[in-house]
Amino acid sequence: MQDNQKIKEYDALVIGAGIAGGEAALNLANLGNKVLLIDKDLTVGGKMIMLSKVFPTLDCSACITTPKVSEIARHSNITVLTSTEASDIIQKDDGTFEALITTQPRYVVVEDCTGCQLCEEACPVNVEDEYQYGLAGRKAAFIPFSIASPRAAAIDIENCTLCGACERACPTHCIDFTQTEEKYTISCKTVVAATGFQLFDPTLIPRYGFGRFKNVITSMQMERQLAPTRPFNTVLRPSDGKMPDNIAYILCTGSRDKTVGTPICSQVCCMYSTKQAQLLMGALPMADITLYYLHIRAFGKGFNEFYAQAQSMGVEFVKGKVAKITEKEDGNLILRYEDINTGKVTETEHDMVVLSVGILPNEGITGLFTNRKLELDPFNYVSQSSPLESPAMTTVDGVFVAGTASGPMDIPDSILSAGAASSEAANYIRKVSQNKVTV
Amino acid sequence: MSNGNKKTVLILKEKRQVPQKVKDNLKYFVKIKKEILKALKDKKMTVPELSEVINKPKDEILYYLMSLLKYGFVEVDGIDDMDEYFYYKLKDNG
């Protein structure tokens, strides 16, 4: 472990480099502020960069994200640190902050890596690729995905056999197994919490069989199957590689369900499922797609038209809560549900089921602060102290929240939220710089 | 990056043991990779066909086959008459 005692100074610390954190960092940097943007992952871009397309425009998600990610990487006012987390954040009397920054070793000198993937080719190991949500494998020396930023290799040391093949293959000698965890303290004038969300774990609803039935997958796994950087050559059933022709979606899996501790609506599942259904109609023209829903919440601009478009394309919407899934010997799945429109308990067979999983708050944000209490709302998202006056304000002066860290929202709302957070943060930086803040 | 003339992996090797499950995982991958590539040497096959030849579950075959597709060892070669299963063959890497 290296302890670097030199304090580095920034105007803003942005925690989380997804679309909200990235947007907030860019806004602040464009105003002339020095920004430290950190992410615990190996790449910036968050979950958005992993998506196929966005609703309701069906624009390519990566095509929107990558220019932004590239701008972040090249901005002279932004320092990006991946595999990095903040902790022990202290607010001083003058309103500024100090934070302990910890960077995990990547075992690759990012600046020297050309992204040639020769290390990847040489690596003999195959492990589950977390960026493909376990559907295919990756090497232990790997680039997370083709549009990752930085597009540099990393060594998964937990799965590395230390054979040294990557190091021998590397033409720029950028692989360095002597790297260790680095810790140092930074000072900053404001903190933006853009810690994003996590997906609901569907194994908490055992009656849906996720983890037991191979053809029950999550919406994020389907998202990866529909993305250009997909794990399979096309959309396939994980049980046997068959092209599915009758796919069911179960909406509200882990949303609006008190029994699993997630009573609120995730805001995005209806529309991303509708989007995926439309994309599947394109990828598998002969397939039947059925969405089982409680209510379709098409509340945003263009959402209802998007829903109507899916209906006109032939996507079937069935109002009914699925009670149970059982698996047949051939891998097909029987869904038992109550059709609300007819009042009858019905069973239907599908060859693949997608669970439209809800979104949950990322944990641990409150523990980052030592002498201030960053409060959470009843659903464990960062509490907005004055949502009408400023949705970015938190219970700590100088700490602002952006994106889904404050609650479920879609991409445009996350960007809007990041705009609010960055303008509030810029204002706070100005006040701190003028010594107008006392806490 | 070399540390003097010594490869840095050797420095880490002195401090770190490779867990047995990592070694076992590598061994298994090498074995199944060989089996899949051997089966595809003579003719193109679907996942169920490979599963029968290699005597491994279809989901496992798909997982490793898709990994091999990604690594450039195999490629898609059409779909069966029922439009259900794709055929996979060895990739001609010159």
Contacts between the chains, C-beta under 8 A, distances in Angstrom:
chain1	res1	chain2	res2	distance
A	109	B	1	6.1
A	112	B	1	7.7
A	121	B	71	7.7
A	124	B	26	6.1
A	124	B	29	7.7
A	124	B	30	6.9
A	125	B	22	7.6
A	125	B	25	7.2
A	125	B	26	5.5
A	125	B	29	7.1
A	126	B	25	7.6
A	126	B	26	7.9
A	126	B	29	4.3
A	126	B	33	7.8
A	126	B	64	7.5
A	126	B	67	5.4
A	127	B	25	6.8
A	135	B	63	7.4
A	135	B	66	7.1
A	136	B	63	6.6
A	136	B	66	4.2
A	136	B	67	5.3
A	136	B	70	6.0
A	137	B	29	7.8
A	137	B	63	6.8
A	137	B	64	7.1
A	137	B	66	7.6
A	137	B	67	3.5
A	137	B	70	7.4
A	138	B	67	7.7
A	138	B	70	7.8
A	139	B	71	7.9
A	157	B	16	7.9
A	158	B	22	7.7
A	159	B	22	5.7
A	159	B	25	7.3
A	160	B	18	7.5
A	160	B	22	7.4
A	161	B	18	5.3
A	161	B	22	5.9
A	161	B	23	6.6
A	161	B	26	5.6
A	162	B	9	5.5
A	162	B	12	6.2
A	162	B	13	5.1
A	162	B	16	6.8
A	162	B	18	5.6
A	163	B	9	7.7
A	164	B	7	5.5
A	164	B	9	3.9
A	164	B	10	7.2
A	167	B	7	5.3
A	167	B	8	6.5
A	167	B	9	5.2
A	168	B	7	7.3
A	173	B	1	5.1
A	173	B	2	6.0
A	174	B	1	6.2
A	175	B	1	6.4
A	175	B	8	7.0
A	175	B	9	7.9
A	176	B	1	4.0
A	176	B	8	5.3
A	177	B	8	4.0
A	177	B	9	4.8
A	177	B	11	6.3
A	177	B	12	4.0
A	178	B	1	7.8
A	178	B	3	5.9
A	178	B	8	4.9
A	178	B	11	5.5
A	178	B	12	7.0
A	214	B	59	4.8
A	231	B	66	5.7
A	231	B	70	7.6
A	232	B	62	7.8
A	232	B	66	5.4
A	232	B	69	7.9
A	233	B	66	7.8
A	233	B	69	6.5
A	233	B	76	4.9
A	233	B	86	6.3
A	234	B	86	7.6
A	236	B	62	7.0
A	236	B	86	7.8
A	238	B	59	5.8
A	238	B	62	6.4
A	238	B	63	7.9
A	239	B	58	6.2
A	239	B	59	5.1
A	239	B	62	7.8
A	240	B	47	5.6
A	240	B	48	5.9
A	240	B	51	7.6
A	240	B	58	4.0
A	240	B	59	6.8
A	240	B	62	6.7
A	240	B	85	7.8
A	241	B	46	7.0
A	241	B	47	3.4
A	241	B	48	7.6
A	241	B	58	6.8
A	241	B	61	7.6
A	241	B	62	4.5
A	241	B	65	7.4
A	241	B	85	6.1
A	241	B	86	6.9
A	242	B	47	7.8
A	242	B	84	5.1
A	242	B	85	5.8
A	243	B	79	7.5
A	243	B	83	6.8
A	243	B	84	5.9
A	243	B	85	7.5
A	243	B	86	7.6
A	286	B	83	7.4
